[in-house]
Amino acid sequence: MANPTRETLFKPNLTKTESKAEAVSRIAMSMIEQETARRDAKTARLREARLAQEAASQPAKTVPGANSAAQAKSASRTKTRRAK
């Protein structure tokens, strides 16, 4: 037999209420851990899909001349007002 310690010799007996509360707490924590794992897996899957979609659409955005049209629009919006 191993050396007895305070924890092994004098285990406190839980009351009926404490044991039920501990069981409920353990079950709730396992449910929360499962939900967290599912959420993390879904987030990773969606992130991968978004990055793949961005990578697929990246060459379409590098069309020559498309950037100059966007710059012309933004330049027309930033005109200053005339002083009266």
DAGI-V572774 format. One record per backbone hydrogen bond with DSSP energy under -1.0 kcal/mol. NH is the residue of the N-H (numbers start at 1). CO is the residue of the C=O. Records with the same first field share a line. If there is no record, write none. Layout:
NH = CO / CO
This chain:
9 = 5
10 = 6
19 = 15
20 = 16
21 = 17
22 = 18
23 = 19
24 = 20
25 = 21
26 = 22
27 = 23
28 = 24
29 = 25
30 = 26
31 = 27
32 = 28
33 = 29
34 = 30
35 = 31
36 = 32
37 = 33
38 = 34
39 = 35
40 = 36
41 = 37
42 = 38
43 = 39
44 = 40
45 = 41
46 = 42
47 = 43
48 = 44
49 = 45
50 = 46
51 = 47
52 = 48
53 = 49
54 = 50
55 = 51
56 = 52
57 = 53
58 = 54
61 = 57
66 = 63
69 = 65
70 = 66
71 = 67
72 = 68
73 = 69
74 = 70
75 = 71
76 = 72
77 = 73
